[in-house]
Amino acid sequence: MKNKNLLIFLGGFIFLSVLLAILFSGKGLLVTGDNSVTSYANSIASFPGSLVSDWNNYSLLGSTSRFTPFIPTYLTRLISNPFLSHSSGYFLNVLFVFITMAYFLRGKKLSWTACIGGGIAMALSGYFFTLISAGHRGIFQMMPWAVLMFSGIDRGFRNRKLFYFGLTALCIAWGFPNQPDIMGMFILVLLPYALFRLVQEWRLTKGNNKKLVIITVLGAIFAGIIFSLVSFQTIDQLINVTMKNREKQMTGGASAAAGAATLTAEQQKEKDWIFCTNWSLPPADAVELVVPFIYGVETANRTYPYWGKIGQTYKWEEHHQGLFNLRQHTVYIGAIQLVFAAFAICMLFMYYRKKENFKDSIVADSKNRAEIIFWLATFSLVFLLSLGRYFPLYKLFYMIPGVDKIRCPIKFIHICNLAISIMFAYGIDLFQEHFNCKKSKTAIIFGYASLIIAVIMLILAGTTLKSTSFVNQLNQMGLSGISANLVKIRSFGFFFSFMTFAFCGILFQIIYYVDSMNIKKYLPFIIVLGVGIEMTVIDKYFVNRQPQMMPLLEENYFVKSIKSDPSMYRLSCPSQGAPFDYWKRFTFPMNLINVSVPTKINNLADDYKAYYNAGLKDTARLWQLTNTKYILAPRTGVLELVKSKRGFKVHTTFDVNNNMQVRAATIMNNGQFAIAEYINALPRASVYYGWESMDKDAMLAKLTDDNWNPQQTVLVSKQIDGAAENISPSPARIVKYKPNKIVVKATTSQNGILLFNDKFAEGWKAKVNGKTTDIFPCNYIMRGVEVGKGEQTIVMTYAPYKKAFLLQLLGILIVVGLGLFSLKAKKD
């Protein structure tokens, strides 16, 4: 029997691997919205230094972001190819969700088949898996830990082991940084689940509760310690950065929604409510939990666009302002999953009616009955919460402190997926119990009910194709040009539901009418296989690849010409629109080309904003100070620049074909686009012997002073004697350039100032020939270091989170060590 279970498990594992391979097959970039493959280029360049540093060398003049803790799934960054890291990150996280879900269910003593089925149902659930279209990579990195923490609580109480409480703390700590609001939703369920499991174990001990009390108290303390060690930096940023950013986002969004610059407190409160509940699940869209595509596919799909109300701006029908809708996923849970989850619930209530017929059933165990009831109650509650503004009592939930910062109530569908997957697994086991029942009335009722629903779906599929009222509805919405496509996809959705309900109905008919156990024993595996096929068909519509994006990520003609310059100069791309916006979004980040001047200055930090506003009065001076040697623009603009200003020459010209592929121009000065070269741009690093000491305000005013020559003199923020204005700067060679460590070598004729044209920030430290020295602002925003005479080696390091990393590493080692000790003790 063990070998059989192992084969089933391996079969499920291989099946899931093949399934995901199919989903990720095809050419082109796996589309993401807010986290594209280009972000992985910098991640790979900074790993593993990013564990103690959050500095990005390639963002403007350098920038810092929020602390990123060490999370095991980040190890995909060890794959040096950004494309492989990008896709493998999705694959491994989805696979991890499958494994963690199966692990949780196996702790309930369910069969391997049920565990695999529940794992596949959760891993491929519509709202989780199809968020690939939206590009919310954080959800994929969070979800495995959200699922695993329930196992930690379950096994912690059952096995009385501190290790599992520590594991729960680790899961919370690793899940929070990726998606704090969604992880917060799961924790809102975890807390009552922990209380639920405690009450269960309390009843089972029958008065001998001393050990349970001790393990509960120690487990809570231990989990608190581990969470503090691993997450103290994350929590600090959650409170001081993430929450403040959300408040700023809410204020901005609310003000925009109001169309006014200032709002009263009451107006602001109402607009916050509108902003936070905008992505609520309309009740009509809830039908798609069972019937896919009845409102199209997704907003960006030009063939089958989504035309429902998810993401629609509040009262859009009245003012027609804002978004008509915005959906990049499906909420489809699956007919098969829901049927077997309903079967588990039905069998639970049947137990209470005729207990004598359930002596050997899994529902005869009070723990299993309670588990099904808990997840049924959870599903019912969170489904109502997912309705958001459409659920009258949601305002009571909204009043809970912190909940008013959770945006998009539809996110509760993630928890619905979890609850259904668990009940579905119980349904598979209860279905297996009916193999020995000669004439099970429950099975035949479910069989006929499923077939009746299937027939209704088939009728709806046919009537949709012939419905003139539906076509008129689409035409009134301005969708007349694609109404035929939307009719077909809606009809397909009903027909697909017909197939899935018919599938379930036939399975129940088999166990009622067929006596052969040789046939029946394969039915659970057929259920699992059916779920895999069901979700694959639906998910395929939302896993988007765009071959046309690939040329934008390649190392093309002009990229090679810039990267071949060993002096690490920056580039400016002042033009907007296609193809410049694509290059700035994809080509430059992917190839680690630093664009120095931002498109939108108002969104920057105050020091950046002041610096650029001062420098923009003279664009050539700004390019000079920011180490910007290359300016990319249309050829006519570049030629005009070369003629009108001194110090510029044409570097290269090139053309772009219809497939966005870049190729060299056949004749110089004859391409569509061109790159100008500015010979007066300051190097990334050089040693100055002439300087002026002044405060930062005076520096800002001096930046555009025609009497100041930045090629001869540097502005410094500290009082330093010994300036020699008539000596030209010495060149400096950059030996190492990483986000957390920079090594520069220079040979100097006397004491000087190393000007390193990256942004100054607190946290950077420097050593000159092994001796610690200060880094101070130069030219208002850049870094400066004092150096002596002769051969100089300057090392700059940035590791503000080194202590945080060591503490979280300590927490991880404690939990892992305790787990290994528990495993050894169990073997002994």
Order of alpha helices (4+ residues) and beta strands (2+ residues): alpha-beta-alpha-beta-beta-alpha-alpha-alpha-alpha-alpha-alpha-alpha-alpha-alpha-alpha-alpha-alpha-alpha-alpha-alpha-alpha-alpha-alpha-alpha-beta-alpha-alpha-beta-alpha-alpha-beta-alpha-beta-beta-beta-beta-beta-alpha-beta-beta-beta-beta-beta-beta-beta-beta-beta-alpha
